[in-house]
Structure formats: C-alpha cells, structure tokens
Amino acid sequence: MKLVVRVKLLPTPVQAAAFEATLRACNEAATWVSATGFEEQSTANRALRDRCYATVKERWGLGAQAAQHSIKKTADAYTALRANLKAGNYGHPGGKRYERTAGKPVAFRKDAAQPYDDRMLSWQHEARTVSIWSTAGRLKGVAFTGQAEQLAVVAARRHGESDLIRQNGTWYLLATCEIAEAELNSYPVGFLGVDLGIVNIASTCDGDRYAGRRLNRHRAQDRKLRTKLQKKGTKSAKRRAMRHAGKEKRRARDINHKISKRIVAAAQRTGRGIALEDLGGIRERVRLRKPQRVTLHSWSFHQLGAFIGYKAKRCGVPVVYVNPAYTSQECSKCHHTERGNRPSRAVFTCRVCGFVEHADLNSSHNIAARGWWMWVRGAESQAPALMLIA
C-alpha cells in the first residue's frame, strides 16, 4: 500500500527563490505542452514527448528528467480529466460546466507540484538534508524537518517519486512510501455500519455519533468571511482569503482523521469489517435548495471515506461500500421502506412494526446488514491505493 508523507523543507532565501523559479518554469512548460496537445487533439504521453520535448528543454532551460516529468504530468492531467468527465463529476454532457471544462486546455498554476525522481533528488537522512535539482543548478544541503516517526517511514519505506510543492508560503516534499499491508481479516464476525451525514458527521451502529454542530458553525462563519473578502476584492483581502481557505481545509482534514481513526479502531478491536455508503456522484443525484446545496457540497464525504479505507487497510480490516438507496427510510427491524417512516430529520418511526429509533442509528444498522450480505457474496471493496499523511 502506498502512503504519501509530507516533509517540510527549510530552504534559505536563495534556495527558496530557486525553488520558486523552478516551479514557475516547469508549470509554464506544462501549460504550453497542454495547449499544444489540446490543439492537436493528441494528449498521450508518447505523442506529447515526441512533439514537445526538444522545445521544452530549449525554451525553459529544463533538464532532461524535468522536461519529461512536465510532459508526463500534462498527460496524467488529461487522463484524470477524462475519467472525471466520464464519472459525471463535471455534470452531464451538454451541460454548461461540462462543456466549459472539456472545451479548454488544462492549465497549471505557477506553484503547482512538480515530480522529482531519484536522479533529481537525493536524501541524506542522518543530516536531514536533501540535494535537489533546480533551474539554478543542483541545490545541496537543503534542510528538512518533520515528526520523527514519519521521517523514519520515509527513510525506510520511500519508493518512487517525490513532489516539490509550496503551500501557504511553506515548501514541502511529498514522498511516496510503500507500506506493508496487514493480513486481511477474512472471517469478520460482522460489520460496523457507518452513516455519513452533515448534522452528525458519522454515526455507527454501535450508537457512536460524531456531532458536526460545532464544525457547521465554523463553516458558516467561514462562508460569511469568504463572501465578505470576495466582495472587498483588494489584494490584502485576497491574501487573507487564501490563508483562511487553507485553515478551513486543515480543520476538516484533522477532524476526518480523528473520526476515521476511532471507527477503524472500534472495528479492529471487535473483529468486524466496516460498511460505508457508496456516495459517488451524490452532488449530481441529490436535488436540494440552494442553502442546502452549499451545506452538502462543502463537506468532504469522500475524504472521510478514503481515510477510513486506507486506515482499515493498514489494520487488515475489510471495507465494503453499499448502495445508499433508502437506507434512511428502511426499518432495520422489519425492513419496511416508506418515506413516512421519517416524520423528522432525527427520528425514525416504522409505520408497520412501530419501531422507533434515532434516524442515523437506524440507517447505520441497515448499512451494516447490507455490508454483511455484500461480504457473503464476495463483493469486497478496495481501499484507496494512495493517501496523504501530514
């Protein structure tokens, strides 16, 4: 299993300026390659390399490896774009968002991540420094830091490329590490059903609910501040908005990490698997009023599910994804399904057997039951192959 460890770099001002120039050159080159491939309707890696390699090296002064990585980054971006279009993540064909996305070439930000292989980057773990290629030449003795356990993982398990990136003025290397997987528990005694929501971020069939009221208040304040800064429109307002956006993402990621860790620990401790709803395409399927859409779209359900998936894989806990249809309307006792079973958001009352339960807890029981039947049929779900740990 692959994990990505974020290692913080501590460059001098001269080294930081060289990094900035390097990213700018690599991303300008990648944007030009993208426009060329889009115009010629040929975005495969081999075709782009044959057409653009010499020009990229000459015009932007990139080394051989850096030029090839910039070209491959462009080809990978188009591969991801086609997959997202096919999955409906940009709406349906013919829609405004779909046509706007598909009708223009991919462009790269000036500080977008740039891949580095072992020819361009070497690690000195004892000295905690790296030697890294730049457009200004090879930079030696660039210091890095991080948590001791994470640096130990990088030293022992690093495998493949690392990405140089700048986030909020800080430089990082995203190191890909190959982690040994735990032996999968092939005979779980049952499944821990997890219902993902907004008021309660996650509810399990054990009765644990991770409330999101405090977080939702923070998110409402964030939206209000973001709107205010966007209306103001000054440079200082834009800088503050960028800083605040990073803080908002870090808060959500931290909460998702904590929730996923507790859920996986509970499943591992009791010898069970984990059942989750397959929420792929939920933004396209659900029809809500505008205020509700803002609330739904601003929470990263996919990130929480992905965190649960990769943490479970590290512990050998099986994970299955079930059809979410009618889990909130089905009675977990008699399985009668009716919209009237939900007299309110938080209450479930079966119209047939009279069973009364908290709506999220009832849904989690249904998810657990569906997960067990999927496991019996051999429909194991795969956890994500690549995740980032900070």
N, C-alpha and C positions, 0 to 999 in steps of 0.2 A: 504494500500500500504506500502511496506517495503522500507526503505532507510537505507543506511549504513553510519554512521558518524565516521570519523577518528579522534580519540582523541590522542593527543601527550602525551606520558609518559616522566617523568623527573626522571629516576632512578639514584640512587647513583652508583658509580663504582662497589660496591659489589652486588647491586641488578641487575645491567646490566650483570655482569658475571653470576649470577644465571639464568637470562633470556636466555642468550646465551647457557648455558649448558642444560637448559630445552628444548629449541627448537631443539638442536642437538640430544638429546636423543629421543624426540618424533618423529623426522623425520627419524632417523636411524631405529627406531622400525617400522614406517610406511613403509619404503623401504623394510625391511625384510618381513613384512606381505604381501606386494605387490608381492615380488618374490615367496613367498610360495604359494599364491593364483594363480599366473600365472602358476607355475609349475604343480599344481594340477588341473588347469582349473576350479577353484571354487572361484569366487570373490564376491559373495553375502555377505552382512554384517553378517548375522547369521552364515554362514559357516566359515567365517574368524574368527569370535569371538570364536566359538567352538574350532577351530583348534589352534589359536594363543594367546588367552587372557592370559592364565597362563604363557606362555613363555615370553610375552612382559613385564608383571609385574615383573617377576623374573630377567630377563636378563638386563633390562634397568632401573629397580627400579621405574617404574611409578605407580602412584596411580590408583585406580580402574577407576575413571572417565577419567583420562588422557589416560589410556590404551584403553578404549572403544572409545574415540574420535579419537585416532590414527588409530584404526581399521576402524571406520566408515569413516574417511577421505579417507582411501585407497579404500573402496567400492564405495564411491561417485566419486573418480577419475576415476575408471573403468567405471562407469555409464556415466560420461561425455565423456570419450574416445570413448565408443561405439556409443554415439549419434553423435559425430563429424565425426567418420568414416562413419556412415550411411548417414550423410548430405553431404559427399564429401569434407569436409574441409581438408582432407589429400590426396586428389586425388582419383582416381578410384581404385577399387580392382585389384590387379596385378601390379599396379604402384610401382616404387621404394620407393617413400615417404610413400605410404600406407603400403607396406609390412614392411618397416623399423620401422614404428610407431607401427603397430599391432604385430610385431614379437618379441617384447621385453617387459619386465615388466615395469610398471610405477615406476619412481624413484623420490624421493623428495629431494629438496635442503636442506642443513643443516639449513637454516634460513627461510624455508617456514612457512606459517602461521599455528598456532595451535589453534583449537577451545577451548573456555572456557565456561562452563555453570555456573549457579548461585551457585553451590556447590563449585566451584573452584575459583570464583571471586565475590567480593562484592564491591559496590561503596559507598563512603562517599562523597556525592556531596557538602555538606557545607564546608567540609575541603579540598575538591578537592584532595582526595587520594583514592587509591584502595587497597584492600587486595587480594593478588593473590597467587595461588599455584605455587610452583616450585619444582624441584628435590632437592633443598637445604632446603626445608621446606616452610612454609607459610611466604610470604613477606608482611608485614604490613606497611602502611604509604607511599606507592609509590605515589609520586605526579603526577598529570596530569594537562594539560592546553589545551586551545582552545578558539575559539571565543565564546562569551557569549551566542549568540542565539543558536549555535549548542550544547553547553553544556546544555542549557535549554531543548532542544529537547531530549537529552539523559536522563536527569533526569525525564522528564515527559512521554516519549514515548518508552523508551528502552524495548525491548521484545525479549527474546530468547538468543542465544549465542553471544559471542564476540570473535574476533580472535586476538591473540597476534602475531605481525609481526614486523620485523626490515627492514627498508628501508633506504638505504644510511647511515647506522650507527645510525639512529634515531628509537626509539621504539614507536609503536603505538598500540592502541586497536581499532579494527574496531567493533563498537557497532551497532547491528541491532535494528532499531526503527520502530514501527508501526505507520504510519501517516494516519490520516483520509483523505479520498478522497473527493474532491469537487463533488458536484452533476453534472453529465454529462449533457452537453447541447444537448438534444435530438432533437432539431429543429434548426440546424445551417442554416444560410442564404446562405451558400455557403462553398467553401473550398479554402484554401490558398495552392496553389501548390508550392512545393519546389523541385527544381532540384539541385542535388548534383554533384559537379564536382571537377576539380583539379585547373584550372586557376581561376575560380570562385568557391570557396568552396561551396557556396549555393546561388541560385538565386530564388526569389519568383515571383509569378505572379503579385505582386504589383509593380514590377520594381526594387526592392531592390537587389543588388548584393554585396556579401561579397567576395571581391577580395582576392586571395591567392598568388599574385605575391611575396609580401614581405616574406610571410611564405615559399614559394617554394625556394626562395633564401637561407633562413636559412637552409632548409632541404638539399639543395645541398651542403652547407658548412659543415653541419653535416656529410653527407655521405663521403665527402672528408677527413674530420678529422678522421672519424671512420676507413676508409681504411688505412690512414697513421699510425694510432696507432696499427691496427691489423698487419701491415707489420713489425712494430718495434718489437712488441712481448715481451717487457720487463714487469716486474711487475708494474713499475710505469706507463707504457703506458696502461696496462690493468686496473689499478685503475682509471686513467683519463678517459678511455673509458666508464667505468661503471658510473662514475659521469655525464659524458656528455649525456649518454643514458637516465638517469633519468631526466636531464634538458630538453631534447628533448620531452619526453613524457609529462612532466608537461606543456610545452608550448602548445602542441597540445590540451591537455585536457582543458587548460584555454581558448583557442580560441573556442573550441567546446561548452563550457559552455556559453560563451558570445553570440555566434551566436544563439544557441538554445533558450536562454532566450529572445532575441529580436523577434524571429519568433513566439514563443508561445504568447508573449505579444501582437503582432500585431493581431494574430488570436483571442485572447480573447477579445481585445478591439472592434473588428468589428463583433463579434458574429459568427465567422466562425470556421470550423474544419480545420485540416491540412492533406494534402495529400502528401505522400512520395513515392518514388520508392522502390520496393522490390529488394534490391541489394544483397540478399542472394546468395552465390556461384558465385559472379561476377569474382573472381580470376580464377575460373575454366572455366567460359563461354567465357571470353574475350581472344582473341589471339592478342598479341602485340609484337613488337620488344623488345629486352632486355632493352634498356634505358627507353622505355615507361613502361615496366613492373615494373621497380624499382620505378618510379613515382607513378604508380597506387597503388602498394601494400604497399607503405609507408604511405599512408594516411588512417586514421581510419574513414571510412564512417559509419561503424556500430556504433561506439561510438557516432558520431553526431546524427544519427537517434535515438539511445537509449536515449540520453539526451533530445531530442525533445519529445520523447514518455513519459518519466516519468514526465517531467515538465508540459506537456499538461494534464496528468492525475491528477496532483495536482491542476490544474486550472479548471478541468471539460471540457477541450477542446477535442472533438473527433479526433481520428487519424485513417487514413486508409492507407494501403500500396497497391500500384497499380502495375500492370505489366509494367515493364520499356521498353518493346519491342517497338521500332520505335517511341518513344516519341520525339526523336531528328530529325526524318525525316518526321513526320506528320505535315501538316499545321493545325494550330489551328483555321483557319477560314473556309476552305472548306474541311479539313480532307483528302486531297490528300497526299498519302505517297509515297515517292520516294527518293532514295539515292541522286539523282541530286538536291534535294531541299537544300542541304548543299554544296554550292560552296566553303566554307571555314569553319574553325572551329567556328568562331564567327558570321557568317552571315547565315541567313535562307532566302531563296527566293523560293516561291512556283512556280513550273513550270506551274501550271494550272491557278490560280487566280492572280498571280503576287504579292501576299502578301510578304512584306519584314519586317523582324524583327530580333533583336538580337537572336541568336540561343538558348541561355539558357532561355531567356524570353519566346520564343515560346514553348520550352519544358515544362516550368513551367505551362503555360496555358493548355497544353494537360494533364499534371498530375492533375491539379485542376479539369478538366472536368471528367477524369476517376475516381477521388476520389468521385465526386458527384454521379456518376452512381453506384459506389460500395456502397455508403451510402444508396442510394434509394433501392438497392437490399438487404440491411441489412447486408452487409459484413464488420462490424466494426472490426478494428484491435485492438489487445491488446497491451498496452504499457508494457515494461519490469516490472517485479514484484520487482526487486531488483536493486538499483543503489547506487553508492558511492558518497558522498559529502565530500569534504575536508574542 
